[in-house]
Amino acid sequence: MPSSLAFGPRSAAAGVPKGAGPALAAAVLGFFVMTLDTLIVNVALPAGRLSR
């Protein structure tokens, strides 16, 4: 089996930049924080209307 078809971690030579891992982690974390913030706001808004 040629070495180019072997399974294993991808490298920069395989077309994946070295900084892709941290950038992907930051994007996923940012998306999670935005989703969590939206959830908190949508839960808090009805409670704010009831307290007036």
NUZABA-282093 format. One record per atom (N, C-alpha, C, O): residue in three letters; z, y, x. Coordinates in steps of 0.001 Angstrom, whole numbers, padded with zeros to 6 digits, always signed. Each point is the difference from the previous one (the first is absolute). Example, Ala and Ser with C-alpha at 12.3 -4.5 7.8 and 13.67 -1.06 7.14 Angstrom:
// residues 2
ala+007800-005690+013190
ala+000000+001190-000890
ala+000000+001200+000900
ala+000665-000019+001036
ser-001385+001069-001386
ser+000060+001190+000820
ser+000730+001090-000770
ser+000169+001108+000509
END
This chain:
// residues 52
met+000000-001177+000852
met+000000+001177-000852
met+000000+001232+000891
met+000827+000092+000907
pro-001726+000854-001135
pro-000029+001223+000809
pro+001271+000816-000203
pro+000599-000014-001075
ser-000207+000713+002109
ser+001239+000776-000075
ser-000088+001126-001025
ser+001036+000459-000483
ser-002231-000001+000136
ser-000127+001087-000966
ser+000317-000458-001424
ser+000250+000826-000877
leu-000260-002146+000644
leu+000305-000516-001331
leu+001421-000518-000122
leu+000391-000488-001061
ala+000386+000586+002127
ala+001367-000509-000021
ala+000869+000886-000885
ala-000222+001206-000103
phe+001193-001812-000522
phe+000933+000747-000833
phe+001090+000577+000873
phe+000397-000610+000992
gly+000083+001773-001352
gly+001060+000631+000770
gly+000061+001475-000327
gly-000744+000484-000853
pro+001626+000231+001527
pro+000126+001433-000272
pro-001270+000739+000395
pro-000638-000324+001002
arg+000289+001303-001788
arg-001193+000789+000287
arg+000343+001036+001051
arg+001133+000477+000068
ser-002081-000144+000725
ser+000204+000988+001056
ser-000964+001163-000199
ser-000816-000003-000922
ala+000922+000991+001793
ala-000903+001144-000077
ala-001439-000439+000210
ala-000924+000626-000519
ala+000727-001696+001277
ala-001347-000499+000234
ala-000603-000581-001281
ala-001222-000082-000124
ala+002059-000319-000819
ala-000479-000575-001252
ala-000320+001085-001027
ala-000358-000327-001132
gly+000476+001592+001485
gly-000345+001080-000907
gly+001184+000651-000689
gly-000185+000846-000875
val+001396-001224+001250
val+001189+000598-000599
val+000658+000888+001052
val+000430-000501+001039
pro-000343+001798-001286
pro+000624+000887+000985
pro+001470-000353+000211
pro+000661-000533-000892
lys-000166+000839+002088
lys+001399-000345+000317
lys+001003+000750-000869
lys+001084-000525-000259
gly-001401+001718-000194
gly+000921+000785-000811
gly-000089-000292-001488
gly+000622+000701-000799
ala-001381-001722+000406
ala-000196-000274-001426
ala+001276-000535-000655
ala+000245+000286-001172
gly+000554-001036+001881
gly+001223-000582-000577
gly+000994+001070-000432
gly+000403+000026-001163
pro+000001+000858+002075
pro+000928+001066-000399
pro-000577+000937-001057
pro+000729+000472-000873
ala-002021-000202+000944
ala-000614+000879-001003
ala+000014-000661-001373
ala+000268+000658-001006
leu-000550-001932+000962
leu+000044-000728-001274
leu+001423-000046-000542
leu+000214+000178-001199
ala+000754-000414+002073
ala+001405-000033-000426
ala+000424+001357-000564
ala+000707+000059-001006
ala-001132+001021+001642
ala+000341+001344-000483
ala-000648+000270-001354
ala+000623+000600-000876
ala-001869-001039+000699
ala-000680+000209-001279
ala+000666-000794-001112
ala+000172+000512-001107
val+000205-001749+001384
val+000661-000834-001008
val+001370+000572-000339
val+000377+000044-001171
leu+000365+000391+002174
leu+001317+000595-000247
leu-000128+001287-000813
leu+000797+000242-000906
gly-001792+000582+001225
gly-000217+001233-000760
gly-000351-000278-001444
gly+000489+000679-000903
phe-001343-001685+000673
phe-000352-000363-001366
phe+001225-000501-000758
phe+000177+000324-001174
phe+000673-001115+001841
phe+001215-000500-000638
phe+000937+001147-000366
phe+000580-000002-001086
val-000426+000972+001967
val+000888+001140-000264
val-000532+000832-001164
val+000777+000445-000845
met-002089-000230+000792
met-000567+000762-001124
met+000192-000749-001325
met+000310+000611-001023
thr-000492-001923+001048
thr+000191-000801-001211
thr+001455+000039-000445
thr+000283+000145-001190
leu+000639-000271+002135
leu+001425+000053-000320
leu+000381+001368-000560
leu+000778+000083-000950
asp-001314+000983+001526
asp+000280+001351-000490
asp-000507+000184-001424
asp+000691+000586-000834
thr-001895-001083+000550
thr-000554+000087-001354
thr+000867-000762-000988
thr+000243+000479-001108
leu+000224-001651+001493
leu+000867-000788-000865
leu+001301+000746-000298
leu+000444+000044-001147
ile+000156+000534+002167
ile+001271+000721-000193
ile-000196+001199-000912
ile+000825+000244-000881
val-001902+000509+001075
val-000258+001179-000836
val-000239-000425-001449
val+000521+000633-000919
asn-001297-001690+000703
asn-000285-000438-001365
asn+001229-000553-000706
asn+000077+000053-001227
val+000870-000575+001963
val+001250-000461-000606
val+000927+001189-000272
val+000717+000002-001001
ala-000723+000999+001872
ala+000918+001130-000132
ala-000449+001019-001049
ala+000847+000659-000603
leu-002154-000511+000370
leu-000459+001015-000948
leu+000526-000200-001408
leu+000491+000966-000584
pro-000561-002158-000002
pro+000556-000151-001358
pro+001503+000286-000057
pro+000485+000550-000989
ala+000245-000910+002022
ala+001434+000270+000014
ala+000259+001509+000050
ala+000960+000475-000605
gly-001779+000267+001298
gly+000148+001457+000054
gly-000287+000655-001335
gly+000643+000989-000351
arg-001583-001512-000391
arg-000312+000563-001323
arg+001128-000262-000991
arg+000279+000834-000862
leu+000367-001987+000983
leu+001083-000342-000934
leu+001259+000820+000242
leu+000787+000200-000925
ser-000580+000279+002147
ser+001239+000704+000307
ser-000036+001476-000400
ser+001023+000677+000098
arg-002153-000166-000538
arg-000074+001424-000375
arg+000489+000224-001403
arg+000007+001135-000476
END
